[in-house]
Amino acid sequence: MTRFVLRATRLTAAALAALVAGACSDGIDPPQPRPIAVFQVDANGDDATPNETRPSVTVVRAVGLNVADTRNPGDICEVLTFSDQPQPPASFSGVDAGDALSVQLSGTTTSLVPTEEVFGRFYSPPGTAAVAFQPGDSAKVTIPGAAGGFPATTFALKTAEAIVFQPIAVPPQNNTADLTVRWNAGDVNSAMLLSLRYKLATESVTRQVLCLMRDDGEFDIPEGRLTGWQTASTENRTAVATRVRNSGLNLDGATIFGSTTYRKTVPLAP
């Protein structure tokens, strides 16, 4: 069995669709679709209950995964447009992984029951049930498996720890220095995403300075990326940080990925 880790983005259903859509048609014998499971544990530090989560597993049949490593994300920033509108999910064939899965997290065992969705077979807690947990604890999913579907297996991952970000200063216009940001460090297996969002009075779109960083607790944002952020008015600036831990495991004829995130709005220094 081979361990690997996938790209440092949150794997929502739409992101899963983008992830598995890269099938390659080159060559005489293209790869055959294989069962793929994605185990997600996400938490939002801005919620009234920040230490609750709804773990889930999405199971599809697909080819052509692009994989990258949250242990070595690089330190990069780009200016991009931003939208919080969900994208319609692509359609994928769901794969049976059993009548119910179970997740052990912070001393609680939770059953995940299936529904058939356009983006695959989706296992989640019944109704609106959530699981109280301590971010940073280990989560383990047990998949009973199904004949002709996903094989029986267990898979564990460390959940993303809570984020404590120091308030981010907004440099004055015409500033020529990089902007240093600091937070509580994770470890070599996690990455940090920081989105500095802003809207200029002269534009109809919202933009962001999106930085993918090693989770070592400190990063210098290049001053050349900050022009729009500096120019925007105070009420049109926000900052959101997301800690990401991704991992994966190749099984005999199948693949399982794990993705866990912790999201938190970052205060801005007055």
C-alpha positions in Angstrom: 0.0 0.0 0.0 1.3 3.5 -0.9 0.7 6.6 1.2 0.4 10.0 -0.5 -1.3 13.3 0.2 -3.5 15.4 -2.0 -3.7 19.1 -3.0 -4.2 21.6 -0.2 -7.7 22.7 -0.8 -10.9 22.0 1.0 -12.7 19.1 -0.6 -16.2 20.2 -0.9 -18.4 18.3 -3.4 -17.5 20.9 -6.1 -13.8 20.7 -5.3 -14.1 16.9 -5.4 -15.6 17.2 -8.9 -12.7 19.4 -10.0 -10.2 17.1 -8.4 -11.3 13.9 -10.2 -12.1 15.5 -13.5 -8.6 15.4 -14.8 -8.7 12.0 -16.5 -6.1 11.6 -19.2 -7.0 10.3 -22.6 -3.5 10.1 -24.0 -2.0 6.8 -24.9 -3.3 3.5 -26.2 -4.6 2.1 -22.9 -6.1 4.8 -20.7 -6.4 4.1 -17.0 -9.6 2.5 -15.8 -11.9 4.2 -13.3 -11.4 3.0 -9.7 -13.4 3.5 -6.5 -12.3 6.7 -4.7 -13.5 7.7 -1.2 -13.0 11.1 0.3 -13.2 11.4 4.1 -13.8 15.0 5.3 -13.8 16.6 8.8 -14.2 20.3 8.7 -14.7 22.9 11.4 -15.6 26.6 11.3 -14.1 28.7 14.1 -16.7 31.5 13.4 -19.7 29.3 14.2 -21.5 29.5 17.5 -20.3 25.9 18.0 -16.8 26.0 16.6 -15.9 22.6 18.0 -18.6 20.7 16.2 -18.3 19.0 12.8 -20.4 16.8 10.4 -17.9 14.2 9.2 -18.6 12.8 5.8 -17.4 10.3 3.2 -18.0 10.8 -0.6 -17.5 7.7 -2.7 -17.2 7.8 -6.5 -15.7 6.0 -9.4 -13.2 8.1 -11.3 -9.7 8.4 -12.8 -7.0 11.0 -13.2 -6.5 12.4 -9.7 -4.0 15.3 -9.3 -2.2 14.9 -6.0 0.1 17.3 -4.2 1.5 17.5 -0.7 0.3 19.6 2.2 3.7 18.8 3.8 5.4 20.9 1.2 2.9 23.4 -0.1 5.5 26.1 -1.0 5.0 29.7 0.0 3.1 31.5 -2.8 0.6 34.4 -3.1 -1.6 35.3 -6.0 -4.2 38.0 -6.7 -7.4 36.3 -7.8 -11.1 37.0 -8.0 -13.2 35.8 -5.1 -16.7 34.4 -4.9 -18.5 32.6 -2.1 -21.2 31.3 -4.4 -21.2 27.5 -4.6 -20.4 26.0 -8.0 -22.8 23.3 -9.4 -21.2 19.9 -8.8 -20.3 17.7 -11.7 -22.0 14.3 -12.0 -20.1 11.2 -10.9 -21.2 7.6 -10.4 -21.6 6.7 -6.8 -20.0 3.6 -5.3 -21.4 1.4 -2.6 -19.2 1.3 0.5 -21.7 -0.5 2.8 -25.0 0.2 4.4 -23.4 2.5 7.0 -20.0 3.7 7.9 -18.7 4.7 11.4 -16.4 7.5 12.6 -14.6 7.6 15.9 -13.7 11.1 17.0 -12.9 12.5 20.5 -14.4 9.5 22.2 -17.7 9.5 20.2 -18.7 6.9 17.6 -21.0 8.3 14.9 -22.8 6.4 12.2 -22.7 7.8 8.6 -25.7 6.8 6.4 -25.8 7.1 2.6 -27.7 9.3 0.2 -27.3 9.3 -3.6 -26.2 12.7 -4.8 -25.3 14.0 -8.2 -21.6 14.1 -7.1 -21.6 10.5 -5.8 -22.6 8.4 -2.9 -22.5 10.6 0.2 -22.3 9.2 3.8 -23.1 11.7 6.6 -24.6 11.7 10.1 -28.4 11.3 10.1 -30.5 14.5 9.8 -28.6 17.6 11.1 -26.6 15.7 13.8 -23.2 17.1 14.6 -20.2 15.7 16.5 -18.5 17.6 19.3 -14.8 17.2 19.1 -11.4 18.7 20.0 -9.7 20.1 16.8 -6.4 18.3 16.5 -7.7 14.9 17.7 -7.5 11.9 15.5 -10.6 10.8 13.4 -11.0 7.2 12.2 -13.5 6.0 9.7 -14.5 2.4 9.4 -15.8 1.3 6.0 -17.5 -2.1 5.9 -17.2 -2.3 2.2 -19.5 -3.9 -0.4 -19.1 -6.5 -3.1 -18.3 -4.8 -6.4 -17.9 -1.5 -4.6 -15.4 0.0 -2.2 -13.4 -2.5 -0.2 -13.5 -2.8 3.6 -10.9 -0.7 5.3 -10.2 1.7 8.2 -8.5 5.1 7.7 -7.4 7.6 10.3 -6.2 11.2 10.1 -5.3 14.0 12.5 -7.9 16.8 12.4 -6.8 20.3 11.7 -6.0 22.3 14.9 -7.8 25.5 15.8 -6.2 28.7 14.4 -5.0 31.6 16.5 -3.9 34.4 14.1 -2.4 37.6 15.2 -4.3 40.7 14.0 -3.2 41.7 10.4 -2.1 45.2 9.9 -3.1 47.1 6.7 0.0 48.8 5.4 -0.4 52.4 4.2 -0.7 53.1 0.5 2.7 53.5 -1.3 4.2 51.1 1.3 7.2 49.2 -0.1 7.7 46.6 2.6 6.4 43.1 2.7 3.6 42.3 5.2 4.5 39.8 7.9 1.6 37.6 9.2 1.9 35.3 12.3 -0.2 32.5 13.7 0.0 29.4 15.9 2.2 27.0 14.0 0.9 23.6 13.0 3.4 20.9 11.9 5.1 19.6 8.8 2.0 17.7 7.7 -0.3 20.7 7.5 -0.6 23.9 5.3 -2.1 27.3 5.9 -4.3 29.2 3.4 -4.9 32.9 3.9 -7.4 34.9 1.9 -7.2 38.7 2.1 -10.5 39.7 0.5 -11.3 43.2 -0.7 -13.6 45.2 -3.0 -12.5 48.4 -4.7 -15.0 51.2 -5.3 -14.1 51.2 -9.0 -14.8 47.5 -9.5 -17.8 45.3 -9.4 -15.9 42.1 -8.4 -14.4 41.1 -5.1 -10.7 40.1 -5.2 -8.4 38.3 -2.9 -4.8 37.9 -2.1 -4.6 34.2 -1.7 -1.6 32.8 0.0 -0.6 29.1 0.3 1.9 28.8 3.1 3.9 26.3 5.1 2.2 26.0 8.5 5.3 27.2 10.4 3.7 30.3 12.1 5.1 33.1 10.0 5.0 34.4 6.4 5.9 37.6 4.5 3.3 38.6 1.9 5.1 40.3 -1.0 4.3 44.0 -1.1 3.6 43.8 -4.8 0.5 41.7 -4.1 -1.0 44.2 -1.6 -1.9 47.2 -3.8 -5.6 46.5 -4.0 -5.8 45.4 -0.3 -4.1 48.7 0.7 -6.4 50.8 -1.5 -9.7 49.3 -0.4 -11.7 51.0 2.4 -11.8 49.4 5.8 -15.3 48.1 5.5 -14.5 46.4 2.3 -11.6 44.2 3.7 -11.8 40.8 5.4 -9.3 38.1 6.1 -10.0 34.4 6.4 -7.4 31.7 7.3 -7.9 27.9 6.8 -5.6 25.2 8.2 -5.6 22.1 5.9 -4.4 18.5 6.5 -4.7 16.1 3.6 -3.6 12.5 3.3 -4.3 9.4 1.3 -3.9 5.7 1.0 -3.8 3.4 -2.0 -5.7 0.1 -1.4 -6.0 -2.9 -3.7 -8.0 -1.5 -6.5 -9.2 1.6 -4.7 -8.0 4.9 -3.1 -9.1 6.8 0.0 -8.3 10.4 0.7 -8.6 12.3 3.9 -9.1 16.1 4.1 -9.6 18.1 7.3 -9.8 21.9 7.7 -10.3 24.5 10.3 -11.5 27.9 9.1 -11.4 31.2 11.1 -11.9 34.9 10.3 -8.7 36.8 11.1 -9.0 40.2 13.0 -7.5 43.2 11.3 -5.4 45.6 13.3 -6.9 49.1 13.8 
